[in-house]
Amino acid sequence: MKKGPVTQLKEEFEKVKAEAKVNFENYLRAVAEFENFRKRKEKEFEEFRCYANENLMIELIPILENFERALAHTNNDNNLNNLKTGLEIVYRQLKATLAKFGLNEFSCLGQEFDPKTCEAVGFVETDEKPANTVIEQINKGYSYQNKVIQPARVIIAKPKENQCQAVKPEATENKEVNSDKGV
């Protein structure tokens, strides 16, 4: 028996309707899976954030214990050399551990002032060093993963102002006039 055009359209409509229902269910499933994925990643990130410094803490524990040992020696006897030796060991150990995790110290002493790595805390007038040269360092600078996280605090050389060579305004005007004549 031959189907009429209306019957064919109804059958096609039912077929498309069934496909649409399957597609909509797949869409809802995908949205739910994505939401679960997002929540799982948020939880993982939060856990990572909480434990990100765990390795650093594990590395710092022996240094803390060495500080305790060094301090314990001060109670037993007053030998400052033993205390100094102990503190030097702890200092080197702490520096090595921090460097292992990406912290590096730097010095700007003797270099030209760079505001990206230095913080000027003062100026000294001198003719012995070129202007804008770092002549004294108050604190070292530190970088973490090649990013400056604490600039070096420095004192910068500034040229001396010679009060003996005060130029009279008239002399300046004459030089300007002469320079116009090509002299």
N, C-alpha and C positions, 0 to 999 in steps of 0.2 A: 504494500500500500504506500502510495506516494504521500509524502507529508507536504502540507501546504506551507506557504511562506510565513504565516503567523506561527505555526508550530515550530518551524525551523528557527525562527527568531527567539521564541521562548526557550528552546533547547540551548541555543547559543548563549542566551542571556544567563541561564542557569549554570552553564559551564564557566562563563566569565565570572559570574558571581562566586562560584566555588574557588576559582583561582584567586580572586581578590581576597577571599576569606583566608586562604592559605598564606598569601603574601602578607596580609595584615598580621596574622599570627606570627609569622617569621620576623616581621618588623618589631612587634612587641617583645619577642624573645631576644632579638639583637639589642634593643634598648635596655632590657633588663640585664643582659650580659655585660654591656658597656658600663652600666651603673655599678654593677658588682666589681668590674675591673677597676673603675675609678676609686671606689671605696677601698679595695685591696691595696692599690698603689698609694693612696693617702696614708693608710695604716703602715705600710712598709716604709714610707718616707718618714713618718713620725718615729718609728723604731730606729731608723738610720740616724735621724737627728739626735735622738736620745743617747745612742751608743757610738756616735761618730768619734768622740774623743776617748773611747775606751782604751785603744792602743796607746795613746799618749799617757793616760793615767797609769797603765801597767808599766810603762817605761819610767815614769816619775817615782813610782813607789820605792825602788832601790835607792834613789837619790834622797828621798825623804828619810829612809832608814839610815843612810850614811850621815845625814845631818844629826840624827838622834845619837848615833855613835860618837860623833865628834863632840857633841854637847856633853855626853856622858863622861868623856875624858876630862872635861873641865872640872867635874866634881871630884875625880880621883886625885888629881895632882894639878899643880899650877904651871905645868910646863907649857908655855905658849907656843913653843916650836911644834909640839904634837898637835895642838889645836890648829895652828897655821897650816901644817901639812894636811890635816884632815879636811879643812875647809877648801884648800886648793884642789884636792882630789874631787870633792863634791862639786866645786865650781866647774872644773873641766868636764865632769860627767854630765852636769846639767846642760852646759853649752853644747856638748856632743849630741845629747838627746834632743834638744830643741832644733839643732841643725838637721838632725835626721828627719824631723817632721816638717822641715821647710823654713824654719826661722833662721835668718842670717843677719849678723850685725855688720855695719859698715861705718867707716870713718870718713869725714870730709876734710880733715886737717890738712892744710897746705894746698887745698884745691880752690878753684874759683867757686864762689857762692852759687848754689843752684837751689832755687826755691822749691823744686820738686823733691829734693832730698834733705834740705836743711831748713831750720827755723832760726832766724837771726834773733838773738836775745840781747845783743849789744854791739857797739862799734868801738874801736880803738883807733885814735889818730896816730898814724905812723908813716914814715917814709921808707922804712926798712922792707916792707912787703908791698906788692902791687895792690891797688884798690880792689875791693870786693874779694879778697883772698881770706879764706878761713884761717885765722891765726890761733884760735883756741876753741876747744870742744868741751862743752859742759856735759853733754850726754851723747852717747853713740846713737846712731840711727839703726832701725831694724826694718827688715823687709820679710814678708811672708809670701812664699810662692812668687817671687819677683815683683811684689807690690809693696811699696813703702807703707808700713803701718805705724811707724813712729819716726818722724824726721829727726836728724841729728840736731841738737840744740847747740848753736855756735856763736862765736864772737868774730866779727868781720873787720878787716883792715879798712881804714878810711884815710884818704890823704890828709896830711896836716894842712891846716889853713895858716898860711904865712901872713902874720899881721905886719911884718916889717915891709912887705912889698905891696902895701896898699896903693892902688893906682888912682891917681886923681882923675876926675871925670873929664877935665880939659884935655889931658894927654890921650885919653881914649878917643875923644872926638877928633883930635888932630890925626891920629893913626887911621881913622876911618876915612878922613878926607884924603890923606895921602894914598890910601889903597885905591881910591877911585881914580887917581891920576896915573896909576900904574907904577907908583914908586915903591 
